[in-house]
Amino acid sequence: MAGGWTRDGAVLDQINDTVVDGVLTARARIPNGPGRDACLECGDIIPEARRRAMPGAVTCVSCQSGRDARIVAVGINRRGSKDSQLR
């Protein structure tokens, strides 16, 4: 596919890089290391089933849900905007 000023295949490279960045970001959020018996935020006991399912868990399910809701995705717009390309 022709991309104007870019070489052939550059768009596919951008897509692949975006996917790789997403996978690395998700892997970085997976807890590792020793877990805890009690939640780091509220102090409630972390159930055994959660500790087996998520080794390294430091929060209970409800506190982790709150943490996950606060995650802000920050990334690079590799494609740029059309306005910047037209200038």
C-alpha distances in whole Angstrom, upper triangle without the diagonal:
4,6,9,12,10,9,6,7,9,8,10,12,13,14,16,18,19,20,22,24,25,26,28,29,30,32,34,35,37,41,42,45,49,49,52,54,54,52,51,51,54,56,56,56,52,53,53,50,48,49,48,44,43,45,45,46,48,47,49,46,47,47,43,42,43,41,38,38,39,35,33,29,29,25,23,20,17,15,18,19,18,21,21,18,20,23
4,6,9,8,8,6,8,9,9,12,14,14,15,18,19,20,22,23,25,26,28,29,31,32,34,35,37,39,42,44,47,51,51,53,56,56,53,52,52,55,57,57,57,54,55,55,52,50,51,50,47,46,47,47,47,49,49,50,48,49,48,45,44,45,43,40,40,40,36,34,30,29,25,23,20,17,15,17,18,16,19,19,16,17,20
4,6,5,7,7,8,8,8,11,12,12,14,16,17,18,20,22,23,24,26,27,28,30,32,33,35,37,40,42,45,49,49,51,54,54,51,50,50,52,55,55,55,52,53,53,51,48,49,49,46,44,46,45,45,47,47,48,46,47,46,43,42,42,40,37,37,37,34,31,27,26,22,19,17,14,11,13,14,13,16,16,12,14,17
4,6,8,9,12,10,11,14,15,15,17,19,20,21,23,25,25,27,29,30,31,33,35,36,37,40,43,45,48,51,51,54,57,57,54,52,52,55,57,58,58,55,56,57,54,51,52,52,49,47,49,48,48,50,50,51,49,49,48,45,44,44,42,40,39,39,36,33,29,28,24,21,18,15,13,14,15,13,15,14,11,12,15
4,7,9,12,10,12,15,15,15,17,19,19,20,23,24,24,27,29,29,30,33,34,35,37,39,42,44,47,50,51,53,56,56,53,52,51,54,57,57,58,55,56,56,54,51,52,52,49,47,48,47,48,49,49,51,49,49,48,45,44,44,42,40,40,39,36,33,29,27,23,20,18,15,13,14,15,13,15,14,10,12,14
4,7,8,6,8,11,11,11,14,16,16,17,20,21,21,24,26,26,27,30,31,32,34,36,39,41,44,47,48,50,54,53,51,49,49,52,54,55,55,52,53,53,51,48,49,49,46,44,45,44,45,46,46,48,46,47,46,43,42,42,40,37,38,37,34,31,27,25,21,18,16,13,11,13,15,14,17,15,12,14,16
4,6,6,9,11,10,12,14,15,16,18,20,21,22,24,26,26,28,30,31,32,35,36,40,41,44,47,48,51,54,54,51,50,50,53,55,56,56,52,53,53,51,48,49,48,45,44,45,44,45,47,47,49,47,48,47,44,43,44,41,39,39,39,35,33,29,27,23,20,18,15,14,16,18,18,21,19,16,18,20
4,6,8,9,10,12,13,14,16,18,19,20,22,24,25,26,28,30,31,32,34,36,39,40,43,47,48,51,53,54,51,50,50,53,55,55,55,52,53,52,50,47,48,47,44,43,44,44,45,47,47,48,46,47,47,43,43,43,41,38,39,39,35,33,29,28,24,21,19,16,15,18,20,19,22,21,18,20,23
4,6,5,6,9,10,11,12,14,16,17,18,20,21,23,24,26,27,29,31,32,36,37,40,43,44,47,50,50,48,47,47,50,52,52,52,48,49,49,46,44,44,44,40,39,40,40,41,43,43,45,43,44,43,40,39,40,38,35,36,36,32,30,26,25,21,19,18,14,13,17,19,19,22,21,18,21,24
4,5,5,6,9,10,10,12,14,15,16,19,20,21,23,25,26,27,29,31,34,35,39,42,43,45,48,49,46,45,45,48,50,50,50,47,48,48,45,43,43,43,40,38,39,39,40,41,42,43,41,42,41,38,37,38,36,33,34,33,30,27,24,22,18,16,14,11,10,13,16,16,19,18,15,19,21
4,5,5,6,9,10,11,13,14,15,17,19,20,21,23,25,26,28,30,33,35,38,41,41,44,47,47,44,43,43,46,48,48,48,45,46,46,44,41,42,41,38,37,38,38,38,40,40,41,39,40,39,36,35,36,34,31,31,31,28,25,22,20,17,15,13,10,8,12,14,15,18,17,15,18,20
4,5,5,6,9,10,11,12,14,15,17,18,20,21,23,24,26,28,31,33,36,39,40,42,45,45,43,42,42,45,47,47,47,43,44,44,41,39,40,39,36,34,36,36,36,38,39,40,38,39,38,35,34,35,33,30,31,31,27,25,22,21,18,16,14,12,11,15,17,18,22,21,19,22,24
4,5,5,6,9,10,10,12,14,15,16,18,20,21,22,25,26,30,31,34,37,38,41,44,44,41,40,41,44,46,46,46,42,43,43,41,38,38,38,35,33,34,34,35,37,37,39,37,38,37,34,34,35,32,29,30,30,26,24,21,19,16,14,13,10,11,14,17,19,22,20,18,22,24
4,5,5,6,9,10,11,12,14,15,16,19,20,21,23,25,28,30,33,37,37,40,42,42,40,39,39,42,44,44,44,41,42,42,40,37,38,37,34,32,34,33,34,35,36,37,35,36,35,32,31,32,30,27,27,27,24,21,18,16,13,11,10,7,8,11,14,16,19,17,16,20,22
4,5,5,6,9,10,11,13,14,15,17,19,20,22,23,27,29,32,35,35,38,41,41,38,37,37,40,42,42,42,39,40,40,37,35,35,35,32,30,32,32,32,34,34,35,33,34,33,30,29,30,28,25,26,26,22,20,17,16,13,12,11,9,9,13,16,17,20,20,18,22,24
4,5,5,6,9,10,11,12,14,15,17,18,20,22,25,26,30,33,33,36,39,40,37,36,37,40,41,41,41,38,38,38,36,33,34,33,30,28,30,30,30,32,33,34,32,34,33,30,29,30,28,25,26,26,23,21,18,17,14,13,13,11,13,16,19,21,24,23,21,25,27
4,5,5,6,9,10,11,12,14,15,16,19,20,24,25,28,32,32,35,38,38,36,34,35,38,40,40,40,37,38,38,36,33,33,33,30,28,29,29,29,31,31,33,32,33,32,28,28,29,26,24,25,25,21,19,16,15,11,10,11,9,11,14,18,20,23,21,20,24,26
4,5,5,6,9,10,11,12,14,15,17,19,23,24,28,31,31,34,36,36,34,33,33,35,37,38,38,35,36,36,34,31,32,32,28,26,28,28,28,29,29,31,29,30,29,26,25,26,24,21,22,21,18,16,12,12,9,9,9,8,10,13,16,19,21,20,20,23,25
4,5,5,6,9,10,11,12,14,16,17,21,22,26,29,29,32,35,35,32,32,32,35,36,36,36,33,33,34,31,28,29,29,26,24,26,26,26,28,28,29,27,29,28,24,24,25,23,20,21,22,18,17,13,14,11,12,13,12,14,17,19,22,25,24,23,27,29
4,5,5,6,9,10,11,12,15,16,19,20,24,27,27,30,33,34,31,31,31,34,36,36,35,32,33,33,31,28,28,28,25,23,24,24,25,27,27,29,27,29,28,24,25,26,23,20,22,22,18,18,14,14,12,13,14,13,16,18,21,24,27,25,25,28,30
4,6,5,6,9,10,11,13,15,18,20,23,26,26,29,32,32,30,28,29,32,34,34,34,31,32,32,30,27,28,28,25,23,24,23,23,25,25,27,26,27,26,22,23,23,21,18,20,19,15,14,11,11,9,10,12,12,15,17,20,23,25,23,24,27,29
4,6,5,6,9,10,11,13,17,19,22,25,25,27,30,30,27,27,27,30,31,32,32,28,29,30,28,25,25,26,22,20,22,21,21,23,23,25,23,24,23,20,20,21,18,15,17,17,13,13,10,10,9,11,13,13,16,18,21,24,26,25,25,29,30
4,5,5,6,9,10,11,15,16,20,23,23,26,29,29,27,26,27,30,31,31,30,27,28,28,26,23,23,23,20,18,19,19,20,22,22,24,22,24,23,20,20,21,19,16,18,19,15,15,13,14,13,15,17,17,19,21,24,27,29,28,28,32,33
4,5,5,6,9,10,13,15,18,21,22,25,28,28,26,25,26,29,30,30,30,27,28,28,26,23,23,23,21,18,19,18,19,21,22,24,23,25,23,20,20,22,19,16,19,19,15,15,13,13,12,14,17,17,20,22,25,28,30,28,29,32,34
4,5,5,7,9,12,14,18,21,21,23,26,26,23,22,23,26,27,28,28,25,26,27,25,22,22,23,20,17,18,17,18,19,19,22,21,22,20,17,17,18,15,13,15,15,11,11,9,10,10,13,16,17,20,21,24,27,29,27,28,32,33
4,5,5,7,10,13,16,19,19,21,24,24,22,21,22,24,26,26,26,22,23,24,22,19,19,20,17,14,16,15,15,17,17,19,18,19,18,15,15,17,14,11,14,15,11,12,11,13,13,16,18,19,22,24,26,29,31,30,31,34,36
4,5,5,9,10,14,17,17,20,23,23,21,21,22,25,26,26,25,22,23,23,21,18,18,18,16,13,14,13,14,16,17,19,19,21,20,16,17,19,16,14,17,17,14,16,14,15,16,18,21,21,24,26,29,32,34,33,33,37,38
4,6,8,9,13,16,16,19,22,22,20,19,20,23,24,25,25,22,23,23,22,19,18,19,17,14,14,13,14,15,16,19,19,20,18,15,17,18,14,13,16,16,13,14,13,14,15,18,21,21,25,26,29,32,34,32,33,37,37
4,6,9,12,15,14,17,20,19,17,16,17,20,21,22,22,18,20,21,20,16,16,17,15,12,13,11,11,12,13,15,15,17,15,11,13,14,11,10,13,13,10,12,12,14,15,19,22,23,26,27,29,33,34,33,34,38,39
4,6,10,13,12,15,18,18,16,16,17,20,21,21,20,17,18,18,17,13,13,14,12,8,9,9,9,11,12,14,14,16,15,12,14,16,13,12,15,16,13,16,16,18,19,22,25,26,29,30,32,36,38,36,37,41,42
4,7,9,8,11,14,15,13,13,15,18,18,18,17,14,16,16,15,12,11,12,11,7,7,5,6,8,10,13,13,16,14,11,14,16,13,13,16,17,15,18,18,20,22,25,28,29,32,33,36,39,41,39,40,44,45
4,7,8,11,15,16,15,15,17,20,20,20,19,16,17,16,16,13,11,12,12,8,6,5,7,10,13,15,16,19,17,15,18,19,16,16,20,20,18,21,21,23,24,27,30,31,34,35,38,41,43,41,42,46,47
4,6,10,13,15,15,15,18,20,19,20,18,16,17,16,17,15,12,13,14,10,7,5,9,10,13,16,18,21,19,17,20,21,19,19,23,23,21,24,24,26,27,30,33,34,37,38,41,45,46,44,46,49,50
4,7,10,12,13,13,16,18,17,17,15,13,15,14,15,13,10,12,13,10,7,5,8,9,12,15,17,20,18,17,20,22,19,20,24,24,23,26,27,28,30,33,36,37,40,42,44,48,49,47,49,52,53
4,7,9,10,10,14,15,13,14,12,10,12,11,13,10,7,10,11,9,6,4,5,5,9,11,14,16,15,14,17,19,17,18,21,22,21,25,26,28,29,33,36,37,40,41,43,47,48,47,48,52,53
4,5,7,8,11,12,10,11,9,7,10,10,13,11,8,11,13,11,9,7,7,5,8,10,13,15,14,13,17,18,17,19,22,22,22,26,27,29,31,35,38,39,42,43,45,49,50,49,51,54,54
4,7,9,12,12,9,9,6,6,8,8,11,10,8,11,14,12,11,10,9,8,9,9,13,15,14,15,18,19,18,20,23,24,24,28,30,32,34,38,41,42,45,46,48,52,53,52,53,57,57
4,6,9,8,5,5,4,5,9,11,13,11,10,14,16,14,13,12,10,7,7,8,12,13,12,13,16,17,16,19,21,21,23,26,28,31,33,37,40,42,44,45,47,50,51,51,52,56,56
4,5,6,5,5,6,6,10,12,14,11,11,15,15,13,13,11,9,6,4,5,9,10,8,9,13,13,13,15,17,18,19,23,25,27,30,34,36,39,41,42,43,47,48,47,49,52,53
4,6,6,8,10,10,13,15,17,14,13,17,18,15,15,12,9,6,5,8,11,12,9,10,13,13,12,15,17,17,18,21,24,26,29,32,35,37,40,40,42,46,46,45,47,50,51
4,6,8,11,11,15,17,19,16,16,20,19,17,17,15,12,9,7,8,11,10,7,9,12,11,10,14,15,15,16,20,23,25,28,32,34,37,39,39,41,44,45,44,46,49,50
4,6,9,10,14,17,18,16,16,20,20,18,19,17,14,11,8,8,11,10,7,11,13,12,12,16,17,17,19,22,25,28,31,35,37,40,42,42,43,47,48,47,49,52,52
4,7,9,12,15,17,15,15,19,19,18,18,16,13,10,9,9,12,12,10,13,15,15,15,18,20,20,22,25,28,30,33,37,40,42,45,45,46,50,51,50,52,55,55
4,6,9,12,14,13,13,17,18,16,17,16,13,11,9,7,10,10,10,12,15,15,16,18,20,21,23,26,29,31,34,38,41,43,45,46,47,51,52,51,53,56,56
4,6,9,11,10,10,14,15,14,15,14,11,10,9,7,11,12,12,13,16,17,17,19,22,23,24,28,30,33,35,39,41,44,46,47,48,52,53,52,54,57,58
4,7,8,7,7,10,11,11,11,11,8,8,7,5,8,10,11,11,14,15,16,17,20,21,22,26,27,30,33,36,39,41,43,44,46,49,50,50,51,54,55
4,5,5,6,9,10,11,12,13,10,11,10,8,9,12,13,13,15,17,18,19,21,23,24,28,29,32,35,38,40,42,44,46,47,51,52,52,53,56,57
4,5,5,6,9,10,10,12,11,12,12,11,12,15,16,16,18,20,20,21,24,26,26,30,31,34,36,39,41,43,45,47,49,52,54,53,54,57,58
4,5,5,6,8,10,13,11,13,13,11,11,14,16,15,17,20,20,20,22,25,25,28,29,32,34,37,40,41,43,45,47,50,52,51,52,55,57
4,5,5,6,8,10,8,10,10,8,8,12,13,11,13,16,16,16,19,21,21,25,26,29,31,34,36,38,40,42,43,46,48,48,49,52,53
4,6,5,5,7,6,9,10,9,11,14,14,13,16,18,17,18,21,22,22,26,27,29,31,35,37,38,41,42,44,48,49,49,50,53,54
4,6,6,9,9,12,13,13,13,17,18,16,18,21,20,20,23,25,24,28,28,31,32,36,38,39,41,43,45,48,50,50,50,54,55
4,6,9,9,12,13,12,12,15,16,14,16,19,18,17,20,22,22,25,25,28,29,33,35,36,38,40,42,45,47,47,47,51,52
4,6,6,9,10,11,11,14,14,12,14,17,15,15,18,20,19,22,23,25,27,30,32,34,36,38,40,43,45,44,45,48,50
4,6,9,11,12,13,17,16,14,17,19,17,17,21,22,21,24,25,27,28,31,34,35,38,39,42,45,47,46,47,50,51
4,6,9,12,13,16,15,13,16,18,16,16,20,20,19,22,23,25,27,30,33,34,37,38,41,44,46,44,46,49,50
4,6,8,9,12,11,9,13,14,13,13,17,18,17,21,22,24,26,30,32,34,37,38,40,43,45,44,45,48,49
4,7,10,12,10,9,12,13,12,14,17,17,17,20,22,24,27,30,33,35,38,38,40,44,45,44,46,49,50
4,7,8,6,6,9,10,9,11,14,15,15,19,21,24,26,30,33,35,37,38,40,43,44,44,45,48,49
4,6,5,6,9,10,11,12,14,16,17,21,23,26,28,32,34,37,39,40,41,44,46,45,47,50,51
4,6,5,6,9,10,10,12,14,16,19,21,24,27,31,33,35,37,38,39,42,44,43,45,48,49
4,5,5,6,9,10,11,13,15,18,21,24,27,31,33,35,37,38,39,42,43,43,45,47,48
4,5,5,6,9,10,11,13,17,19,22,25,29,31,34,36,36,37,41,42,41,43,46,47
4,5,5,6,9,10,11,15,17,20,23,26,29,31,33,34,35,38,40,39,41,44,45
4,5,5,6,9,10,14,16,19,22,26,28,30,32,33,34,37,38,38,40,42,43
4,5,5,7,9,13,15,18,22,25,27,30,32,32,33,36,37,37,39,42,42
4,5,5,7,10,13,16,19,23,25,28,30,30,31,35,36,35,37,40,41
4,5,5,9,11,14,17,21,23,25,27,28,29,32,34,33,35,38,39
4,6,8,11,14,17,21,23,25,27,27,28,31,32,32,34,37,38
4,6,10,12,16,19,21,24,26,26,27,30,31,31,33,36,36
4,6,9,13,16,18,21,23,23,25,28,29,28,30,33,34
4,6,10,13,15,18,20,20,21,25,25,25,27,30,30
4,6,10,12,15,17,17,18,22,23,22,24,27,28
4,7,10,12,15,15,16,20,21,20,22,25,25
4,7,9,12,12,14,18,19,18,19,22,23
4,6,9,9,12,15,16,15,16,19,20
4,6,6,8,12,13,12,13,16,17
4,6,9,12,14,12,12,16,17
4,7,9,11,10,9,13,15
4,7,8,7,7,11,12
4,5,5,7,9,11
4,5,5,6,9
4,5,5,7
4,6,6
4,6
4
